[in-house]
Amino acid sequence: MIALYALVAAVHASAPMTLVPRTSTAKRMSTVVSTKGAPITTAEFVAAILDCEHYPMSASYMGVKALLECRTLEKRSDGYTVVYQRTGGNALVGSRHYVIAIKVTEQSDTRARIEWDLVTHAGGGSTPFVGPYAATLNAQEDPVYTPFNTGSWLYDKAAGSVTYSAQSDPGGTVPGWLVSQDAVMAFPLELLKVKWGVTP
């Protein structure tokens, strides 16, 4: 009876959530990095990607921190881990923030794929956000809301490679075509280096 109650409570704990459709003209970027024989199991890889509280905050590009804040908002009963992230900024480029839903879509002894999508929220700017995690977004005064952000991690243990792919619209006054490959890849490359000593 206790287990049944816990299951019902978990199902009702997750607020309704919709994801931003994967239709965008935003530039797609990806990189493939060799693991160089690092003994990483797929379970360890998945655990590291989902453990956003321990992401390195040391990555930067041209003096701008790739990540200032990252925290889990909810581990949902539908298999998604919902995460809030806030990027760095400077005098020319403002900080960005967003809420993404991350899910393991493939996992075996030799391969693991983790995908994420932006969670839909209405509002922003001078209008308060509305949506399942709006309170977190509304608590921030300065960052620009990122209108589109999707991507994936793919670890192929047999091939000894990690592929990181992302497609993002920074929003605000920064046109998507100005988003560089080096800026987007700063964080994933730092994560691989810090977690497993893997560098390009």
Rosetta constraint file for C-alpha pairs under 8 A:
AtomPair CA 1 CA 5 HARMONIC 6.22 0.50
AtomPair CA 2 CA 6 HARMONIC 6.22 0.50
AtomPair CA 3 CA 7 HARMONIC 6.26 0.50
AtomPair CA 4 CA 8 HARMONIC 6.29 0.50
AtomPair CA 5 CA 9 HARMONIC 6.10 0.50
AtomPair CA 6 CA 10 HARMONIC 6.12 0.50
AtomPair CA 7 CA 11 HARMONIC 6.29 0.50
AtomPair CA 8 CA 12 HARMONIC 6.34 0.50
AtomPair CA 9 CA 13 HARMONIC 5.98 0.50
AtomPair CA 10 CA 14 HARMONIC 7.21 0.50
AtomPair CA 10 CA 76 HARMONIC 7.79 0.50
AtomPair CA 10 CA 77 HARMONIC 6.08 0.50
AtomPair CA 11 CA 77 HARMONIC 5.55 0.50
AtomPair CA 13 CA 76 HARMONIC 7.66 0.50
AtomPair CA 13 CA 77 HARMONIC 7.83 0.50
AtomPair CA 14 CA 74 HARMONIC 7.94 0.50
AtomPair CA 14 CA 76 HARMONIC 5.70 0.50
AtomPair CA 14 CA 77 HARMONIC 6.67 0.50
AtomPair CA 15 CA 132 HARMONIC 6.02 0.50
AtomPair CA 16 CA 132 HARMONIC 6.78 0.50
AtomPair CA 17 CA 119 HARMONIC 6.95 0.50
AtomPair CA 17 CA 120 HARMONIC 7.34 0.50
AtomPair CA 17 CA 131 HARMONIC 7.89 0.50
AtomPair CA 17 CA 132 HARMONIC 6.37 0.50
AtomPair CA 18 CA 119 HARMONIC 6.06 0.50
AtomPair CA 18 CA 120 HARMONIC 5.65 0.50
AtomPair CA 19 CA 101 HARMONIC 7.86 0.50
AtomPair CA 19 CA 117 HARMONIC 6.21 0.50
AtomPair CA 19 CA 118 HARMONIC 5.73 0.50
AtomPair CA 19 CA 119 HARMONIC 4.55 0.50
AtomPair CA 19 CA 120 HARMONIC 5.24 0.50
AtomPair CA 20 CA 117 HARMONIC 6.76 0.50
AtomPair CA 20 CA 118 HARMONIC 5.54 0.50
AtomPair CA 20 CA 119 HARMONIC 5.96 0.50
AtomPair CA 20 CA 120 HARMONIC 5.32 0.50
AtomPair CA 20 CA 148 HARMONIC 7.16 0.50
AtomPair CA 22 CA 117 HARMONIC 7.95 0.50
AtomPair CA 22 CA 150 HARMONIC 7.35 0.50
AtomPair CA 24 CA 148 HARMONIC 7.60 0.50
AtomPair CA 26 CA 167 HARMONIC 6.03 0.50
AtomPair CA 26 CA 168 HARMONIC 5.77 0.50
AtomPair CA 26 CA 169 HARMONIC 5.46 0.50
AtomPair CA 26 CA 176 HARMONIC 5.92 0.50
AtomPair CA 26 CA 177 HARMONIC 7.64 0.50
AtomPair CA 27 CA 167 HARMONIC 5.81 0.50
AtomPair CA 27 CA 168 HARMONIC 6.89 0.50
AtomPair CA 27 CA 169 HARMONIC 7.83 0.50
AtomPair CA 27 CA 176 HARMONIC 6.73 0.50
AtomPair CA 27 CA 177 HARMONIC 6.74 0.50
AtomPair CA 27 CA 179 HARMONIC 7.94 0.50
AtomPair CA 28 CA 165 HARMONIC 7.32 0.50
AtomPair CA 28 CA 166 HARMONIC 5.89 0.50
AtomPair CA 28 CA 167 HARMONIC 4.53 0.50
AtomPair CA 28 CA 168 HARMONIC 7.48 0.50
AtomPair CA 29 CA 165 HARMONIC 5.72 0.50
AtomPair CA 29 CA 166 HARMONIC 5.44 0.50
AtomPair CA 29 CA 167 HARMONIC 6.32 0.50
AtomPair CA 29 CA 181 HARMONIC 6.35 0.50
AtomPair CA 29 CA 184 HARMONIC 7.76 0.50
AtomPair CA 30 CA 163 HARMONIC 7.00 0.50
AtomPair CA 30 CA 164 HARMONIC 5.40 0.50
AtomPair CA 30 CA 165 HARMONIC 4.08 0.50
AtomPair CA 30 CA 166 HARMONIC 6.24 0.50
AtomPair CA 30 CA 181 HARMONIC 7.89 0.50
AtomPair CA 30 CA 185 HARMONIC 7.83 0.50
AtomPair CA 31 CA 163 HARMONIC 5.71 0.50
AtomPair CA 31 CA 164 HARMONIC 5.48 0.50
AtomPair CA 31 CA 165 HARMONIC 6.63 0.50
AtomPair CA 31 CA 185 HARMONIC 7.48 0.50
AtomPair CA 32 CA 161 HARMONIC 6.57 0.50
AtomPair CA 32 CA 162 HARMONIC 5.66 0.50
AtomPair CA 32 CA 163 HARMONIC 4.38 0.50
AtomPair CA 32 CA 164 HARMONIC 6.55 0.50
AtomPair CA 33 CA 161 HARMONIC 5.54 0.50
AtomPair CA 33 CA 162 HARMONIC 5.26 0.50
AtomPair CA 33 CA 163 HARMONIC 6.42 0.50
AtomPair CA 33 CA 198 HARMONIC 7.92 0.50
AtomPair CA 33 CA 199 HARMONIC 7.27 0.50
AtomPair CA 33 CA 200 HARMONIC 5.60 0.50
AtomPair CA 34 CA 160 HARMONIC 5.76 0.50
AtomPair CA 34 CA 161 HARMONIC 4.42 0.50
AtomPair CA 34 CA 162 HARMONIC 6.45 0.50
AtomPair CA 34 CA 198 HARMONIC 7.46 0.50
AtomPair CA 34 CA 199 HARMONIC 7.81 0.50
AtomPair CA 34 CA 200 HARMONIC 6.85 0.50
AtomPair CA 35 CA 160 HARMONIC 5.21 0.50
AtomPair CA 35 CA 161 HARMONIC 5.32 0.50
AtomPair CA 35 CA 162 HARMONIC 6.91 0.50
AtomPair CA 35 CA 198 HARMONIC 5.75 0.50
AtomPair CA 35 CA 199 HARMONIC 7.93 0.50
AtomPair CA 36 CA 160 HARMONIC 6.67 0.50
AtomPair CA 36 CA 198 HARMONIC 7.07 0.50
AtomPair CA 37 CA 160 HARMONIC 6.65 0.50
AtomPair CA 38 CA 196 HARMONIC 6.88 0.50
AtomPair CA 38 CA 198 HARMONIC 7.50 0.50
AtomPair CA 40 CA 44 HARMONIC 6.31 0.50
AtomPair CA 40 CA 45 HARMONIC 6.59 0.50
AtomPair CA 40 CA 157 HARMONIC 7.58 0.50
AtomPair CA 40 CA 196 HARMONIC 7.88 0.50
AtomPair CA 41 CA 45 HARMONIC 6.29 0.50
AtomPair CA 41 CA 109 HARMONIC 7.39 0.50
AtomPair CA 41 CA 110 HARMONIC 7.89 0.50
AtomPair CA 41 CA 157 HARMONIC 7.41 0.50
AtomPair CA 42 CA 46 HARMONIC 6.14 0.50
AtomPair CA 42 CA 107 HARMONIC 7.09 0.50
AtomPair CA 42 CA 108 HARMONIC 7.11 0.50
AtomPair CA 42 CA 109 HARMONIC 6.18 0.50
AtomPair CA 42 CA 110 HARMONIC 6.58 0.50
AtomPair CA 42 CA 111 HARMONIC 6.34 0.50
AtomPair CA 42 CA 112 HARMONIC 5.83 0.50
AtomPair CA 42 CA 155 HARMONIC 7.20 0.50
AtomPair CA 42 CA 157 HARMONIC 7.25 0.50
AtomPair CA 43 CA 47 HARMONIC 6.10 0.50
AtomPair CA 44 CA 48 HARMONIC 6.15 0.50
AtomPair CA 45 CA 49 HARMONIC 6.38 0.50
AtomPair CA 45 CA 112 HARMONIC 7.77 0.50
AtomPair CA 45 CA 155 HARMONIC 7.50 0.50
AtomPair CA 46 CA 50 HARMONIC 6.20 0.50
AtomPair CA 46 CA 104 HARMONIC 7.55 0.50
AtomPair CA 46 CA 112 HARMONIC 7.03 0.50
AtomPair CA 46 CA 114 HARMONIC 7.42 0.50
AtomPair CA 47 CA 51 HARMONIC 6.00 0.50
AtomPair CA 48 CA 52 HARMONIC 7.55 0.50
AtomPair CA 48 CA 195 HARMONIC 7.88 0.50
AtomPair CA 50 CA 81 HARMONIC 7.30 0.50
AtomPair CA 50 CA 102 HARMONIC 7.63 0.50
AtomPair CA 51 CA 55 HARMONIC 7.16 0.50
AtomPair CA 52 CA 70 HARMONIC 6.02 0.50
AtomPair CA 52 CA 71 HARMONIC 5.90 0.50
AtomPair CA 52 CA 72 HARMONIC 6.66 0.50
AtomPair CA 52 CA 83 HARMONIC 7.67 0.50
AtomPair CA 53 CA 70 HARMONIC 6.19 0.50
AtomPair CA 53 CA 71 HARMONIC 5.33 0.50
AtomPair CA 53 CA 72 HARMONIC 7.00 0.50
AtomPair CA 55 CA 70 HARMONIC 7.47 0.50
AtomPair CA 55 CA 191 HARMONIC 6.71 0.50
AtomPair CA 56 CA 190 HARMONIC 7.15 0.50
AtomPair CA 56 CA 191 HARMONIC 6.17 0.50
AtomPair CA 56 CA 194 HARMONIC 7.07 0.50
AtomPair CA 57 CA 65 HARMONIC 7.59 0.50
AtomPair CA 57 CA 66 HARMONIC 7.49 0.50
AtomPair CA 57 CA 67 HARMONIC 5.69 0.50
AtomPair CA 57 CA 68 HARMONIC 6.29 0.50
AtomPair CA 57 CA 69 HARMONIC 7.78 0.50
AtomPair CA 58 CA 65 HARMONIC 7.24 0.50
AtomPair CA 58 CA 66 HARMONIC 7.88 0.50
AtomPair CA 58 CA 67 HARMONIC 7.88 0.50
AtomPair CA 58 CA 190 HARMONIC 7.40 0.50
AtomPair CA 59 CA 65 HARMONIC 6.03 0.50
AtomPair CA 59 CA 66 HARMONIC 5.44 0.50
AtomPair CA 59 CA 67 HARMONIC 7.04 0.50
AtomPair CA 59 CA 186 HARMONIC 5.79 0.50
AtomPair CA 59 CA 187 HARMONIC 5.32 0.50
AtomPair CA 59 CA 190 HARMONIC 5.65 0.50
AtomPair CA 60 CA 64 HARMONIC 5.23 0.50
AtomPair CA 60 CA 65 HARMONIC 4.20 0.50
AtomPair CA 60 CA 66 HARMONIC 4.88 0.50
AtomPair CA 60 CA 67 HARMONIC 7.84 0.50
AtomPair CA 60 CA 183 HARMONIC 7.78 0.50
AtomPair CA 60 CA 186 HARMONIC 6.18 0.50
AtomPair CA 60 CA 187 HARMONIC 7.37 0.50
AtomPair CA 61 CA 65 HARMONIC 6.57 0.50
AtomPair CA 61 CA 66 HARMONIC 6.80 0.50
AtomPair CA 61 CA 182 HARMONIC 7.23 0.50
AtomPair CA 61 CA 183 HARMONIC 5.54 0.50
AtomPair CA 61 CA 186 HARMONIC 6.45 0.50
AtomPair CA 64 CA 88 HARMONIC 5.66 0.50
AtomPair CA 64 CA 89 HARMONIC 5.64 0.50
AtomPair CA 64 CA 90 HARMONIC 6.50 0.50
AtomPair CA 65 CA 87 HARMONIC 6.62 0.50
AtomPair CA 65 CA 88 HARMONIC 4.56 0.50
AtomPair CA 65 CA 89 HARMONIC 6.92 0.50
AtomPair CA 66 CA 87 HARMONIC 5.43 0.50
AtomPair CA 66 CA 88 HARMONIC 5.71 0.50
AtomPair CA 66 CA 183 HARMONIC 7.54 0.50
AtomPair CA 66 CA 186 HARMONIC 6.62 0.50
AtomPair CA 66 CA 187 HARMONIC 5.89 0.50
AtomPair CA 67 CA 85 HARMONIC 7.27 0.50
AtomPair CA 67 CA 86 HARMONIC 6.03 0.50
AtomPair CA 67 CA 87 HARMONIC 4.32 0.50
AtomPair CA 67 CA 88 HARMONIC 5.82 0.50
AtomPair CA 67 CA 187 HARMONIC 7.31 0.50
AtomPair CA 68 CA 85 HARMONIC 7.68 0.50
AtomPair CA 68 CA 86 HARMONIC 5.58 0.50
AtomPair CA 68 CA 87 HARMONIC 5.22 0.50
AtomPair CA 68 CA 88 HARMONIC 5.67 0.50
AtomPair CA 69 CA 84 HARMONIC 7.73 0.50
AtomPair CA 69 CA 85 HARMONIC 5.50 0.50
AtomPair CA 69 CA 86 HARMONIC 5.01 0.50
AtomPair CA 69 CA 87 HARMONIC 6.95 0.50
AtomPair CA 70 CA 83 HARMONIC 6.93 0.50
AtomPair CA 70 CA 84 HARMONIC 5.64 0.50
AtomPair CA 70 CA 85 HARMONIC 4.47 0.50
AtomPair CA 70 CA 86 HARMONIC 6.56 0.50
AtomPair CA 71 CA 83 HARMONIC 5.66 0.50
AtomPair CA 71 CA 84 HARMONIC 5.48 0.50
AtomPair CA 71 CA 85 HARMONIC 6.77 0.50
AtomPair CA 72 CA 81 HARMONIC 7.05 0.50
AtomPair CA 72 CA 82 HARMONIC 5.92 0.50
AtomPair CA 72 CA 83 HARMONIC 4.46 0.50
AtomPair CA 72 CA 84 HARMONIC 6.38 0.50
AtomPair CA 73 CA 81 HARMONIC 7.74 0.50
AtomPair CA 73 CA 82 HARMONIC 5.46 0.50
AtomPair CA 73 CA 83 HARMONIC 5.43 0.50
AtomPair CA 73 CA 84 HARMONIC 6.61 0.50
AtomPair CA 74 CA 81 HARMONIC 5.92 0.50
AtomPair CA 74 CA 82 HARMONIC 5.16 0.50
AtomPair CA 74 CA 83 HARMONIC 7.25 0.50
AtomPair CA 75 CA 79 HARMONIC 7.25 0.50
AtomPair CA 75 CA 80 HARMONIC 6.14 0.50
AtomPair CA 75 CA 81 HARMONIC 4.49 0.50
AtomPair CA 75 CA 82 HARMONIC 6.29 0.50
AtomPair CA 76 CA 80 HARMONIC 5.29 0.50
AtomPair CA 76 CA 81 HARMONIC 6.06 0.50
AtomPair CA 76 CA 82 HARMONIC 7.48 0.50
AtomPair CA 79 CA 103 HARMONIC 6.27 0.50
AtomPair CA 79 CA 104 HARMONIC 7.81 0.50
AtomPair CA 80 CA 101 HARMONIC 5.76 0.50
AtomPair CA 80 CA 102 HARMONIC 5.39 0.50
AtomPair CA 80 CA 103 HARMONIC 4.85 0.50
AtomPair CA 80 CA 104 HARMONIC 7.96 0.50
AtomPair CA 81 CA 101 HARMONIC 5.62 0.50
AtomPair CA 81 CA 102 HARMONIC 5.09 0.50
AtomPair CA 81 CA 103 HARMONIC 6.39 0.50
AtomPair CA 82 CA 99 HARMONIC 6.93 0.50
AtomPair CA 82 CA 100 HARMONIC 5.74 0.50
AtomPair CA 82 CA 101 HARMONIC 4.42 0.50
AtomPair CA 82 CA 102 HARMONIC 6.21 0.50
AtomPair CA 83 CA 99 HARMONIC 5.62 0.50
AtomPair CA 83 CA 100 HARMONIC 5.38 0.50
AtomPair CA 83 CA 101 HARMONIC 6.33 0.50
AtomPair CA 83 CA 102 HARMONIC 7.49 0.50
AtomPair CA 84 CA 97 HARMONIC 7.43 0.50
AtomPair CA 84 CA 98 HARMONIC 5.95 0.50
AtomPair CA 84 CA 99 HARMONIC 4.57 0.50
AtomPair CA 84 CA 100 HARMONIC 6.57 0.50
AtomPair CA 84 CA 136 HARMONIC 7.83 0.50
AtomPair CA 85 CA 97 HARMONIC 5.57 0.50
AtomPair CA 85 CA 98 HARMONIC 5.68 0.50
AtomPair CA 85 CA 99 HARMONIC 6.49 0.50
AtomPair CA 86 CA 95 HARMONIC 6.94 0.50
AtomPair CA 86 CA 96 HARMONIC 5.67 0.50
AtomPair CA 86 CA 97 HARMONIC 4.23 0.50
AtomPair CA 86 CA 98 HARMONIC 6.75 0.50
AtomPair CA 86 CA 143 HARMONIC 7.53 0.50
AtomPair CA 87 CA 95 HARMONIC 5.35 0.50
AtomPair CA 87 CA 96 HARMONIC 5.18 0.50
AtomPair CA 87 CA 97 HARMONIC 6.22 0.50
AtomPair CA 88 CA 94 HARMONIC 7.37 0.50
AtomPair CA 88 CA 95 HARMONIC 4.83 0.50
AtomPair CA 88 CA 96 HARMONIC 7.05 0.50
AtomPair CA 89 CA 93 HARMONIC 5.28 0.50
AtomPair CA 89 CA 94 HARMONIC 4.57 0.50
AtomPair CA 89 CA 95 HARMONIC 4.25 0.50
AtomPair CA 89 CA 96 HARMONIC 7.60 0.50
AtomPair CA 90 CA 94 HARMONIC 5.98 0.50
AtomPair CA 90 CA 95 HARMONIC 7.49 0.50
AtomPair CA 93 CA 174 HARMONIC 7.56 0.50
AtomPair CA 94 CA 142 HARMONIC 7.89 0.50
AtomPair CA 94 CA 143 HARMONIC 6.46 0.50
AtomPair CA 94 CA 144 HARMONIC 6.73 0.50
AtomPair CA 95 CA 142 HARMONIC 7.17 0.50
AtomPair CA 95 CA 143 HARMONIC 4.67 0.50
AtomPair CA 95 CA 144 HARMONIC 6.17 0.50
AtomPair CA 96 CA 143 HARMONIC 4.76 0.50
AtomPair CA 96 CA 144 HARMONIC 4.64 0.50
AtomPair CA 96 CA 145 HARMONIC 5.77 0.50
AtomPair CA 96 CA 146 HARMONIC 6.18 0.50
AtomPair CA 96 CA 170 HARMONIC 7.23 0.50
AtomPair CA 97 CA 137 HARMONIC 7.79 0.50
AtomPair CA 97 CA 143 HARMONIC 5.82 0.50
AtomPair CA 97 CA 144 HARMONIC 6.21 0.50
AtomPair CA 97 CA 145 HARMONIC 5.28 0.50
AtomPair CA 97 CA 146 HARMONIC 6.06 0.50
AtomPair CA 98 CA 118 HARMONIC 7.23 0.50
AtomPair CA 98 CA 137 HARMONIC 7.49 0.50
AtomPair CA 98 CA 145 HARMONIC 6.00 0.50
AtomPair CA 98 CA 146 HARMONIC 5.76 0.50
AtomPair CA 99 CA 118 HARMONIC 6.00 0.50
AtomPair CA 99 CA 119 HARMONIC 5.75 0.50
AtomPair CA 99 CA 133 HARMONIC 7.58 0.50
AtomPair CA 100 CA 116 HARMONIC 6.30 0.50
AtomPair CA 100 CA 117 HARMONIC 5.42 0.50
AtomPair CA 100 CA 118 HARMONIC 4.36 0.50
AtomPair CA 100 CA 119 HARMONIC 5.36 0.50
AtomPair CA 100 CA 149 HARMONIC 7.70 0.50
AtomPair CA 101 CA 116 HARMONIC 5.36 0.50
AtomPair CA 101 CA 117 HARMONIC 5.47 0.50
AtomPair CA 101 CA 118 HARMONIC 6.31 0.50
AtomPair CA 101 CA 119 HARMONIC 6.30 0.50
AtomPair CA 102 CA 114 HARMONIC 6.89 0.50
AtomPair CA 102 CA 115 HARMONIC 5.71 0.50
AtomPair CA 102 CA 116 HARMONIC 4.24 0.50
AtomPair CA 102 CA 117 HARMONIC 6.80 0.50
AtomPair CA 103 CA 114 HARMONIC 5.60 0.50
AtomPair CA 103 CA 115 HARMONIC 5.51 0.50
AtomPair CA 103 CA 116 HARMONIC 6.29 0.50
AtomPair CA 104 CA 112 HARMONIC 7.50 0.50
AtomPair CA 104 CA 113 HARMONIC 5.97 0.50
AtomPair CA 104 CA 114 HARMONIC 4.35 0.50
AtomPair CA 104 CA 115 HARMONIC 6.44 0.50
AtomPair CA 105 CA 112 HARMONIC 7.75 0.50
AtomPair CA 105 CA 113 HARMONIC 5.64 0.50
AtomPair CA 105 CA 114 HARMONIC 5.70 0.50
AtomPair CA 105 CA 115 HARMONIC 6.72 0.50
AtomPair CA 106 CA 111 HARMONIC 7.17 0.50
AtomPair CA 106 CA 112 HARMONIC 5.22 0.50
AtomPair CA 106 CA 113 HARMONIC 4.89 0.50
AtomPair CA 106 CA 114 HARMONIC 7.07 0.50
AtomPair CA 107 CA 111 HARMONIC 5.63 0.50
AtomPair CA 107 CA 112 HARMONIC 4.25 0.50
AtomPair CA 107 CA 113 HARMONIC 6.46 0.50
AtomPair CA 108 CA 112 HARMONIC 6.37 0.50
AtomPair CA 110 CA 156 HARMONIC 6.10 0.50
AtomPair CA 110 CA 157 HARMONIC 4.94 0.50
AtomPair CA 110 CA 158 HARMONIC 5.90 0.50
AtomPair CA 111 CA 154 HARMONIC 7.34 0.50
AtomPair CA 111 CA 155 HARMONIC 5.60 0.50
AtomPair CA 111 CA 156 HARMONIC 4.71 0.50
AtomPair CA 111 CA 157 HARMONIC 5.94 0.50
AtomPair CA 111 CA 158 HARMONIC 7.75 0.50
AtomPair CA 112 CA 153 HARMONIC 7.99 0.50
AtomPair CA 112 CA 154 HARMONIC 5.78 0.50
AtomPair CA 112 CA 155 HARMONIC 5.20 0.50
AtomPair CA 112 CA 156 HARMONIC 6.78 0.50
AtomPair CA 113 CA 152 HARMONIC 6.96 0.50
AtomPair CA 113 CA 153 HARMONIC 5.63 0.50
AtomPair CA 113 CA 154 HARMONIC 4.45 0.50
AtomPair CA 113 CA 155 HARMONIC 6.43 0.50
AtomPair CA 114 CA 152 HARMONIC 5.49 0.50
AtomPair CA 114 CA 153 HARMONIC 5.15 0.50
AtomPair CA 114 CA 154 HARMONIC 6.54 0.50
AtomPair CA 115 CA 150 HARMONIC 7.65 0.50
AtomPair CA 115 CA 151 HARMONIC 5.81 0.50
AtomPair CA 115 CA 152 HARMONIC 4.16 0.50
AtomPair CA 115 CA 153 HARMONIC 6.43 0.50
AtomPair CA 116 CA 150 HARMONIC 5.47 0.50
AtomPair CA 116 CA 151 HARMONIC 5.54 0.50
AtomPair CA 116 CA 152 HARMONIC 6.15 0.50
AtomPair CA 117 CA 149 HARMONIC 6.11 0.50
AtomPair CA 117 CA 150 HARMONIC 4.45 0.50
AtomPair CA 117 CA 151 HARMONIC 6.85 0.50
AtomPair CA 118 CA 147 HARMONIC 7.96 0.50
AtomPair CA 118 CA 148 HARMONIC 6.28 0.50
AtomPair CA 118 CA 149 HARMONIC 5.37 0.50
AtomPair CA 118 CA 150 HARMONIC 6.24 0.50
AtomPair CA 120 CA 131 HARMONIC 6.92 0.50
AtomPair CA 121 CA 129 HARMONIC 6.27 0.50
AtomPair CA 121 CA 130 HARMONIC 5.56 0.50
AtomPair CA 121 CA 131 HARMONIC 4.76 0.50
AtomPair CA 121 CA 132 HARMONIC 7.55 0.50
AtomPair CA 121 CA 133 HARMONIC 7.91 0.50
AtomPair CA 121 CA 134 HARMONIC 6.98 0.50
AtomPair CA 122 CA 129 HARMONIC 5.53 0.50
AtomPair CA 122 CA 130 HARMONIC 5.06 0.50
AtomPair CA 122 CA 131 HARMONIC 6.51 0.50
AtomPair CA 123 CA 127 HARMONIC 5.29 0.50
AtomPair CA 123 CA 128 HARMONIC 5.62 0.50
AtomPair CA 123 CA 129 HARMONIC 4.41 0.50
AtomPair CA 123 CA 130 HARMONIC 6.10 0.50
AtomPair CA 124 CA 128 HARMONIC 5.50 0.50
AtomPair CA 124 CA 129 HARMONIC 5.08 0.50
AtomPair CA 124 CA 145 HARMONIC 6.87 0.50
AtomPair CA 125 CA 144 HARMONIC 7.67 0.50
AtomPair CA 125 CA 145 HARMONIC 7.89 0.50
AtomPair CA 128 CA 134 HARMONIC 7.95 0.50
AtomPair CA 128 CA 138 HARMONIC 6.19 0.50
AtomPair CA 129 CA 134 HARMONIC 5.18 0.50
AtomPair CA 129 CA 135 HARMONIC 7.66 0.50
AtomPair CA 129 CA 137 HARMONIC 6.79 0.50
AtomPair CA 129 CA 138 HARMONIC 6.12 0.50
AtomPair CA 130 CA 134 HARMONIC 5.27 0.50
AtomPair CA 133 CA 137 HARMONIC 6.97 0.50
AtomPair CA 134 CA 138 HARMONIC 5.94 0.50
AtomPair CA 135 CA 139 HARMONIC 6.15 0.50
AtomPair CA 136 CA 140 HARMONIC 7.24 0.50
AtomPair CA 144 CA 171 HARMONIC 6.95 0.50
AtomPair CA 144 CA 172 HARMONIC 6.21 0.50
AtomPair CA 145 CA 170 HARMONIC 7.84 0.50
AtomPair CA 145 CA 171 HARMONIC 6.69 0.50
AtomPair CA 145 CA 172 HARMONIC 7.64 0.50
AtomPair CA 146 CA 168 HARMONIC 7.80 0.50
AtomPair CA 146 CA 169 HARMONIC 6.32 0.50
AtomPair CA 146 CA 170 HARMONIC 5.08 0.50
AtomPair CA 146 CA 171 HARMONIC 5.21 0.50
AtomPair CA 146 CA 172 HARMONIC 7.92 0.50
AtomPair CA 147 CA 169 HARMONIC 6.11 0.50
AtomPair CA 147 CA 170 HARMONIC 6.91 0.50
AtomPair CA 147 CA 171 HARMONIC 5.90 0.50
AtomPair CA 148 CA 167 HARMONIC 7.68 0.50
AtomPair CA 148 CA 168 HARMONIC 5.29 0.50
AtomPair CA 148 CA 169 HARMONIC 5.01 0.50
AtomPair CA 148 CA 170 HARMONIC 7.36 0.50
AtomPair CA 149 CA 166 HARMONIC 7.37 0.50
AtomPair CA 149 CA 167 HARMONIC 5.83 0.50
AtomPair CA 149 CA 168 HARMONIC 4.28 0.50
AtomPair CA 149 CA 169 HARMONIC 6.47 0.50
AtomPair CA 150 CA 166 HARMONIC 5.83 0.50
AtomPair CA 150 CA 167 HARMONIC 5.41 0.50
AtomPair CA 150 CA 168 HARMONIC 6.40 0.50
AtomPair CA 151 CA 164 HARMONIC 7.62 0.50
AtomPair CA 151 CA 165 HARMONIC 5.22 0.50
AtomPair CA 151 CA 166 HARMONIC 4.11 0.50
AtomPair CA 151 CA 167 HARMONIC 5.99 0.50
AtomPair CA 152 CA 163 HARMONIC 8.00 0.50
AtomPair CA 152 CA 164 HARMONIC 5.93 0.50
AtomPair CA 152 CA 165 HARMONIC 5.30 0.50
AtomPair CA 152 CA 166 HARMONIC 6.58 0.50
AtomPair CA 153 CA 162 HARMONIC 7.07 0.50
AtomPair CA 153 CA 163 HARMONIC 5.78 0.50
AtomPair CA 153 CA 164 HARMONIC 4.74 0.50
AtomPair CA 153 CA 165 HARMONIC 6.59 0.50
AtomPair CA 154 CA 162 HARMONIC 5.60 0.50
AtomPair CA 154 CA 163 HARMONIC 5.01 0.50
AtomPair CA 154 CA 164 HARMONIC 6.53 0.50
AtomPair CA 155 CA 160 HARMONIC 7.84 0.50
AtomPair CA 155 CA 161 HARMONIC 6.02 0.50
AtomPair CA 155 CA 162 HARMONIC 4.51 0.50
AtomPair CA 155 CA 163 HARMONIC 6.48 0.50
AtomPair CA 156 CA 160 HARMONIC 5.87 0.50
AtomPair CA 156 CA 161 HARMONIC 5.39 0.50
AtomPair CA 156 CA 162 HARMONIC 6.31 0.50
AtomPair CA 157 CA 161 HARMONIC 6.56 0.50
AtomPair CA 164 CA 188 HARMONIC 7.21 0.50
AtomPair CA 166 CA 184 HARMONIC 7.76 0.50
AtomPair CA 168 CA 176 HARMONIC 7.64 0.50
AtomPair CA 169 CA 175 HARMONIC 7.86 0.50
AtomPair CA 169 CA 176 HARMONIC 5.48 0.50
AtomPair CA 170 CA 174 HARMONIC 6.50 0.50
AtomPair CA 170 CA 175 HARMONIC 7.35 0.50
AtomPair CA 170 CA 176 HARMONIC 6.32 0.50
AtomPair CA 170 CA 179 HARMONIC 7.72 0.50
AtomPair CA 171 CA 175 HARMONIC 7.26 0.50
AtomPair CA 171 CA 176 HARMONIC 7.68 0.50
AtomPair CA 174 CA 178 HARMONIC 6.91 0.50
AtomPair CA 175 CA 179 HARMONIC 7.50 0.50
AtomPair CA 179 CA 183 HARMONIC 7.00 0.50
AtomPair CA 179 CA 184 HARMONIC 7.37 0.50
AtomPair CA 180 CA 184 HARMONIC 6.41 0.50
AtomPair CA 181 CA 185 HARMONIC 6.09 0.50
AtomPair CA 182 CA 186 HARMONIC 6.02 0.50
AtomPair CA 185 CA 189 HARMONIC 6.05 0.50
AtomPair CA 186 CA 190 HARMONIC 6.20 0.50
AtomPair CA 187 CA 191 HARMONIC 6.16 0.50
AtomPair CA 188 CA 192 HARMONIC 6.32 0.50
AtomPair CA 189 CA 193 HARMONIC 6.24 0.50
AtomPair CA 189 CA 199 HARMONIC 6.89 0.50
AtomPair CA 189 CA 200 HARMONIC 7.77 0.50
AtomPair CA 190 CA 194 HARMONIC 6.04 0.50
AtomPair CA 191 CA 195 HARMONIC 5.91 0.50
AtomPair CA 192 CA 196 HARMONIC 5.71 0.50
AtomPair CA 192 CA 197 HARMONIC 6.49 0.50
AtomPair CA 192 CA 198 HARMONIC 5.35 0.50
AtomPair CA 192 CA 199 HARMONIC 6.97 0.50
AtomPair CA 193 CA 197 HARMONIC 4.23 0.50
AtomPair CA 193 CA 198 HARMONIC 4.60 0.50
AtomPair CA 193 CA 199 HARMONIC 5.58 0.50
AtomPair CA 194 CA 198 HARMONIC 7.81 0.50
